[in-house]
Amino acid sequence: MRLSLPILLGAGLLAGCAGQQSADGVWINQPIIDAARQGIALREALLAHGPVLEWRIDSQRGLATYSNGFETPQGELSAGRSGHWQVSYQGDYQDELSLQGRQLVLQASSFGPQQHFVRPEQAPGDASPVGSSFEQALYKAYLGGTWTIREGAGRGGLVLFYPDGRLQGLPGAERYALCLAGDCAAMTGEHDSLWLQQGPQGAAWLFERNGDELRIFQAINRATVDEVPDLHPGRLAWLLERD
């Protein structure tokens, strides 16, 4: 049977579309999580494997959005050869993405090294903010499990850090957030920090995690009132040990 040229061309276009792998959905920077879980300081893990924490790809709308912990730039997504995409932003800047097996790869540029992303274990809800999947995966891997207060207020009690930021068992705090980037990182220099909150009141604390031990220190500000805060470890407030 003979087929007309338009039908043959249409079939070729459909085959080409079918051959293009899909990157739609959410991708998280698993190497950061793995490095932090294995004992590298969180700040060092972010510097070594970041700065992008999460991608959200929507090919139907031609959009790609990423989170670096303090902003969520959005660009226009266009497909290249199979398994490759370009993300274009205002200001004539582009990112190059590709699929390599089960990983989404952000190619190296002047803004950062090559970075690798995987699908999160739990698919996020449609209304979840960009970056929340990475945060929840990090919180679960880094602080998951049951911790016992060995020193500090509430000694002997049990503490649970939930992936959604809820906190149970630490006196004076019901929510927490790890500092990943932005102003909180600028204020703490080489130290890791987290935010502890009870109701509307909250404060920054510095911490050190060594395997299954977590030390939380009072943050001392060495800056003057007209300077950017410069936080350093003060007294040890809590020593937690994970069971």
Secondary structure, 3 states (H helix, E strand, C coil): CCCCHHHHHHHHHHHHHHHCCCCCEEEECHHHHHHHHCCCCHHHHHHHHCCCCEEEEECCCCEEEEECCCCCCEEEEEECCCCEEEEEECCCEEEEEEEECCEEEECCECCECCEEEECCCCCCCCCCCCCHHHHHHHHHHHHCCEEEEEECCCCCCEEEECCCCEEECCCCCCEEEECCCCHHHHHHCCCEEEEEEECCEEEEEEEEEECCEEEEEEEEECCCCCCCCCEEEEEEEEEEEEC
